[in-house]
């Protein structure tokens, strides 16, 4: 036991050093990319822009053009669409995973719809929901719901295999079986499905705003205006804002997923 402690300390120190080295290499890669972009972009800044011009445009974007309000408008549509997707996905996914006949009836068609590019539904969605915020929210729902359905169904099936005997021995049936066994046991799978759905939802909401004019304006419309004006500085700045929003949501959903999956055994 005495000899194990120094060994563990050395391993922990080596692990911390390796993490520090990774961070240094990541920052070095970013620095090299920015330098190369600055050198190459300065020769044709009207086409490629440069990191300095993009940085200045981002400052202007937040200081003068109320970029925060645009981000909030985009997030409001994303959250509304995700809320609808989660409710529909969890309900339908639970039925899909719990009842074999339900799965046989609908799962092949869901898989077929999932394989169709979302852009194929755009004309129909414009007719159904009009050109506005409803179209954008519907785009998020169309992009996210099936992912959550499949994740929930997988979680329900896994929970049934793991806890079927326990539920039978405790005589948990009916509504209690759903509320006390299936849904709680499927929560880590649902959290993973939501995390994946968020990434697709960000793409859907920005593309939806890009395709149609909506009020209040969002990131997608800001990107469309930059394209119309042929302003590469604003295009890159808007893309970076969208990337930052995506990273923030990815970290938040990852944290939530880890919290809900804390009870699951870890494999090292």
C-alpha positions as CSV (number, residue, x, y, z in Angstrom):
1,X,0.0,0.0,0.0
2,X,2.9,2.4,0.8
3,X,4.4,1.9,-2.6
4,X,1.1,2.3,-4.4
5,X,0.7,5.9,-3.4
6,X,3.8,7.3,-5.1
7,X,3.0,5.3,-8.2
8,X,-0.5,6.8,-8.3
9,X,0.9,10.3,-7.7
10,X,3.2,9.9,-10.6
11,X,0.4,8.6,-12.9
12,X,-1.8,11.6,-11.9
13,X,1.1,14.0,-12.6
14,X,1.8,12.4,-15.9
15,X,-1.9,12.6,-16.8
16,X,-2.0,16.3,-15.9
17,X,1.1,17.0,-18.0
18,X,-0.4,15.1,-20.9
19,X,-3.5,17.2,-20.7
20,X,-1.4,20.4,-20.5
21,X,0.5,19.3,-23.6
22,X,-2.7,18.7,-25.5
23,X,-3.9,22.2,-24.6
24,X,-0.6,23.7,-25.8
25,X,-0.8,21.8,-29.1
26,X,-4.4,22.8,-29.6
27,X,-3.5,26.5,-29.0
28,X,-0.5,26.1,-31.3
29,X,-2.7,24.6,-34.1
30,X,-5.2,27.5,-33.7
31,X,-2.4,30.1,-33.8
32,X,-0.9,28.5,-37.0
33,X,-4.3,28.5,-38.6
34,X,-4.9,32.1,-37.8
35,X,-1.5,33.2,-39.1
36,X,-1.9,31.3,-42.3
37,X,-5.4,32.8,-42.8
38,X,-4.1,36.3,-42.1
39,X,-1.3,35.9,-44.6
40,X,-3.4,34.3,-47.4
41,X,-6.5,36.4,-46.7
42,X,-4.6,39.7,-46.8
43,X,-3.8,39.1,-50.5
44,X,-7.6,38.9,-51.3
45,X,-9.4,40.3,-48.3
46,X,-12.4,41.2,-50.4
47,X,-12.9,37.4,-50.9
48,X,-11.3,35.6,-48.0
49,X,-11.2,38.4,-45.3
50,X,-8.7,38.1,-42.5
51,X,-8.9,37.3,-38.7
52,X,-8.3,40.9,-37.9
53,X,-11.1,42.2,-40.1
54,X,-13.4,39.5,-38.8
55,X,-12.5,40.4,-35.2
56,X,-13.3,44.0,-35.9
57,X,-16.6,43.1,-37.5
58,X,-17.5,40.9,-34.5
59,X,-16.9,43.9,-32.2
60,X,-19.1,46.0,-34.4
61,X,-21.7,43.2,-34.6
62,X,-22.1,43.1,-30.8
63,X,-21.6,46.9,-30.1
64,X,-23.8,48.4,-32.8
65,X,-25.9,45.7,-34.5
66,X,-27.3,44.0,-31.3
67,X,-26.0,40.6,-32.1
68,X,-27.1,39.4,-28.7
69,X,-30.7,40.0,-29.6
70,X,-30.2,38.1,-32.8
71,X,-28.7,35.1,-30.9
72,X,-31.6,35.2,-28.4
73,X,-34.2,35.2,-31.3
74,X,-32.5,32.1,-32.8
75,X,-32.3,30.4,-29.4
76,X,-36.0,31.1,-28.7
77,X,-37.0,29.3,-32.0
78,X,-34.5,26.5,-31.2
79,X,-35.8,26.0,-27.7
80,X,-39.5,26.0,-28.8
81,X,-38.8,23.4,-31.5
82,X,-36.7,21.3,-29.1
83,X,-39.5,21.3,-26.5
84,X,-42.0,20.1,-29.0
85,X,-39.5,17.5,-30.3
86,X,-38.8,16.2,-26.8
87,X,-42.4,15.8,-25.9
88,X,-43.3,14.1,-29.1
89,X,-40.1,12.0,-29.2
90,X,-40.4,10.7,-25.7
91,X,-44.0,9.7,-26.0
92,X,-43.7,8.1,-29.4
93,X,-40.3,6.5,-28.6
94,X,-41.7,5.0,-25.4
95,X,-44.5,3.4,-27.3
96,X,-42.1,2.3,-30.0
97,X,-39.8,0.6,-27.5
98,X,-42.5,-0.9,-25.3
99,X,-44.9,-2.5,-27.8
100,X,-43.5,-4.8,-30.5
101,X,-46.6,-4.4,-32.7
102,X,-46.2,-0.6,-32.6
103,X,-42.5,-0.9,-33.6
104,X,-43.3,-3.2,-36.5
105,X,-46.0,-0.8,-37.7
106,X,-44.1,2.5,-37.6
107,X,-40.3,2.0,-37.2
108,X,-39.5,1.2,-40.9
109,X,-41.4,4.3,-42.0
110,X,-39.6,6.5,-39.5
111,X,-36.3,5.2,-40.7
112,X,-37.3,5.9,-44.3
113,X,-38.4,9.5,-43.4
114,X,-35.1,10.0,-41.5
115,X,-33.1,9.0,-44.5
116,X,-34.8,11.7,-46.7
117,X,-32.8,15.0,-46.8
118,X,-34.7,17.7,-44.9
119,X,-34.5,20.1,-47.8
120,X,-37.0,17.9,-49.7
121,X,-39.7,18.9,-47.2
122,X,-39.1,22.6,-47.4
123,X,-41.7,23.4,-50.1
124,X,-44.4,21.5,-48.1
125,X,-43.4,23.1,-44.9
126,X,-43.7,26.6,-46.5
127,X,-47.2,25.7,-47.6
128,X,-48.2,24.3,-44.2
129,X,-46.5,26.8,-41.9
130,X,-46.0,29.9,-44.1
131,X,-42.9,32.1,-44.3
132,X,-42.1,33.1,-40.8
133,X,-41.1,31.9,-37.3
134,X,-43.5,28.9,-37.6
135,X,-41.5,27.6,-40.5
136,X,-38.3,27.8,-38.5
137,X,-39.7,26.0,-35.4
138,X,-41.2,23.3,-37.7
139,X,-37.8,22.9,-39.3
140,X,-36.3,22.2,-35.8
141,X,-39.1,19.7,-35.0
142,X,-38.6,17.9,-38.3
143,X,-34.8,17.7,-37.7
144,X,-34.9,16.6,-34.1
145,X,-37.9,14.5,-33.3
146,X,-37.0,11.2,-35.0
147,X,-33.6,11.3,-33.3
148,X,-35.2,11.5,-29.9
149,X,-37.7,8.8,-30.8
150,X,-35.0,6.3,-31.7
151,X,-32.9,7.2,-28.6
152,X,-36.0,6.8,-26.3
153,X,-37.0,3.5,-27.9
154,X,-33.5,2.1,-27.5
155,X,-33.5,3.2,-23.8
156,X,-36.9,1.6,-23.2
157,X,-35.8,-1.7,-24.7
158,X,-32.6,-1.7,-22.7
159,X,-34.5,-0.9,-19.5
160,X,-37.1,-3.7,-20.2
161,X,-34.3,-6.2,-20.6
162,X,-32.5,-5.1,-17.4
163,X,-35.4,-4.6,-15.1
164,X,-38.2,-6.9,-16.3
165,X,-37.7,-9.4,-13.5
166,X,-37.5,-6.7,-10.9
167,X,-40.7,-5.0,-12.1
168,X,-42.5,-8.4,-12.1
169,X,-41.3,-9.3,-8.6
170,X,-42.5,-6.0,-7.3
171,X,-45.7,-6.2,-9.2
172,X,-45.2,-2.9,-11.0
173,X,-47.6,-2.8,-13.9
174,X,-49.7,-0.4,-15.9
175,X,-49.0,3.3,-15.6
176,X,-46.6,2.7,-12.7
177,X,-44.4,0.6,-15.0
178,X,-44.0,3.6,-17.3
179,X,-43.5,6.2,-14.6
180,X,-41.3,4.2,-12.2
181,X,-39.3,1.9,-14.5
182,X,-39.3,2.7,-18.2
183,X,-39.0,6.5,-18.3
184,X,-36.4,6.8,-15.4
185,X,-34.3,3.9,-16.8
186,X,-34.4,5.5,-20.3
187,X,-33.4,9.0,-19.1
188,X,-29.6,8.6,-20.0
189,X,-30.6,7.5,-23.5
190,X,-33.1,10.3,-23.9
191,X,-30.4,12.8,-22.7
192,X,-28.0,11.4,-25.4
193,X,-30.7,11.8,-28.0
194,X,-31.4,15.4,-27.0
195,X,-27.7,16.2,-27.2
196,X,-27.5,14.8,-30.8
197,X,-30.8,16.6,-31.6
198,X,-29.5,19.9,-30.4
199,X,-26.7,19.9,-33.0
200,X,-29.1,19.1,-35.8
201,X,-31.5,21.7,-34.4
202,X,-28.9,24.5,-34.6
203,X,-28.4,23.7,-38.3
204,X,-32.1,23.6,-38.9
205,X,-32.9,26.9,-37.2
206,X,-30.1,28.8,-39.0
207,X,-30.9,27.3,-42.4
208,X,-34.6,28.0,-41.8
209,X,-33.9,31.6,-40.9
210,X,-31.6,31.8,-43.9
211,X,-34.3,30.6,-46.3
212,X,-37.1,32.8,-45.1
213,X,-37.3,36.2,-43.6
214,X,-38.5,36.1,-40.0
215,X,-39.2,38.6,-37.3
216,X,-37.4,39.1,-35.0
217,X,-34.3,38.6,-37.0
218,X,-31.9,35.8,-36.1
219,X,-28.5,34.5,-37.0
220,X,-29.6,32.9,-40.2
221,X,-31.1,36.1,-41.6
222,X,-28.0,38.0,-40.6
223,X,-26.0,35.5,-42.6
224,X,-28.3,35.9,-45.6
225,X,-28.0,39.7,-45.5
226,X,-24.2,39.4,-45.4
227,X,-24.4,37.1,-48.4
228,X,-26.6,39.6,-50.3
229,X,-24.1,42.4,-49.5
230,X,-21.2,40.2,-50.5
231,X,-19.5,41.1,-47.2
232,X,-17.1,38.3,-46.3
233,X,-16.2,39.9,-43.0
234,X,-19.8,39.7,-41.8
235,X,-20.2,36.2,-43.2
236,X,-17.2,34.9,-41.2
237,X,-18.2,36.8,-38.1
238,X,-21.8,35.4,-38.3
239,X,-20.4,31.9,-38.8
240,X,-18.2,32.3,-35.7
241,X,-21.1,33.5,-33.6
242,X,-23.2,30.5,-34.7
243,X,-20.2,28.2,-33.9
244,X,-19.9,29.7,-30.4
245,X,-23.6,29.2,-29.8
246,X,-23.2,25.6,-30.9
247,X,-20.2,25.0,-28.6
248,X,-22.1,26.5,-25.7
249,X,-25.2,24.3,-26.2
250,X,-22.9,21.2,-26.8
251,X,-21.2,21.8,-23.5
252,X,-24.5,22.4,-21.7
253,X,-26.2,19.3,-23.1
254,X,-23.0,17.3,-22.4
255,X,-23.1,18.3,-18.8
256,X,-26.8,17.4,-18.5
257,X,-26.1,14.0,-20.2
258,X,-23.2,13.2,-17.7
259,X,-25.4,14.1,-14.8
260,X,-28.2,11.8,-15.9
261,X,-25.7,9.1,-16.8
262,X,-23.8,9.2,-13.5
263,X,-25.3,6.0,-12.2
264,X,-24.1,4.0,-15.3
265,X,-20.9,2.0,-14.9
266,X,-17.9,3.6,-16.6
267,X,-15.5,1.6,-18.8
268,X,-11.9,2.7,-18.8
